[in-house]
Amino acid sequence: MTDTATTGAAAGTTETTVGIGGAAESTDMVLNIGPQHPSTHGVLRLKLVLDGERIASAEPVVGYMHRGAEKLFEARDYRQIIVLANRHDWLSAFSNELGVVMAVERMTGMEVPERAVWLRTLLAELNRVLNHLMFLGSYPLELGGITPVFHAFREREEIQNVMEELSGGRMHYMFNRVGGLKEDLPAGWHGRARQAIADVRSRMDTFDRLVVGNEIFRGRTRGVGVLSPEAVHAYGVSGPIARASGVDFDLRRDEPYLAYGELQDVLRVSTRTEGDCLARFEVLLEQTHNSLELAEACLDRLDALPQGPVNQRLPKVLKAPEGATYAWTENPLGLNGYYLVSKGEKTPYRLKLRSASFNNIQALSHLLPGTLVADMVAILGSFFFVVGDIDK
């Protein structure tokens, strides 16, 4: 019998050689996941080389959503760059804004009113809850469980309503300003926010019972996609993914900013040592519980504060002095940093963004080889990334 070759479809390519007696000798298959695939959180492409049912190598191919935000920063003044910065991680808009204004305030030596500091802390934690609820619902969905996503969106709407009332935006809040916040709280907002937080907290155990306690979910995630602490350090992985591998680092505790230094008795940094998909989900869930507790503590402190300003009066033309600074925050998905270089003008000379998802997703090239194709979506989803945060 003569040799024949078979080529696969566009999604993957394989070459199969049929020998004497019908015995087949197969070579590796190259399989493209994406760039538009329902198992990804945006336009990401994974180039996989398969050896039978196992992944031989994996290459994340990024850049499909690149907007060139870092270059656009250079053509906008310090008030305008906020609108660019809050869009790369569309689930963490408030936290993204926060990093930019903190960098500018550090450059200018600006003091932020105490009331604004506590309000920023409160809103950052509510934004963290919104971010995590999306993944707490969508990750089980990727593994075949449809019910949790409905619970997640119900809780998201509770928090989203108070955030929208405050800022006027559902995703891109544009509520931070250099020197503070856009404006003070609407009348009665404290009570509505407290009620929303209490309602969500009363139902959060649903995820503990419905998801973590589900034997199918645990079977799909326990011991799957184990990321070692060494790989975490090598790739600069941060946030819940790093803490699930035993790397106990959280800027809110280790380098406190905003009002976190006064919240150490409430703040709990969740960690695991297993480093698998289940550990990553459990850390995310525990962090959501704690963020709701932190938000309540911030409301308590705000109730005790006297009325006062929430921002600083700025000059008509805001210029940062010549120099450079770096500001970083513990964003919902990990470390988010801004390296700002100023030449004394009203626009940044350079503004480099260090986004959490960009570093985190690189670890897939280390983690996926050797795993089964059937576990690929479980591992990919457990990395809790936003593709805009990768591509910037």
QUIGI-V488303 format. One record per helix or strand of 2 or more residues. SS is the DSSP state (~ for helix, > for strand). FROM is the first residue (numbers start at 1). TO is the last residue. If there is no record, write none. Layout:
SS:FROM:TO, SS:FROM:TO
//
This chain:
>:12:13, >:16:18, ~:20:22, >:24:26, >:29:33, >:45:51, >:54:61, ~:69:75, ~:81:85, ~:93:108, ~:114:142, ~:147:167, >:176:177, >:180:181, ~:189:203, ~:205:212, ~:215:221, ~:229:235, ~:240:244, ~:251:254, ~:260:262, ~:277:304, >:323:331, >:334:342, >:350:354, ~:356:362, ~:364:367, ~:373:381, ~:387:391
//
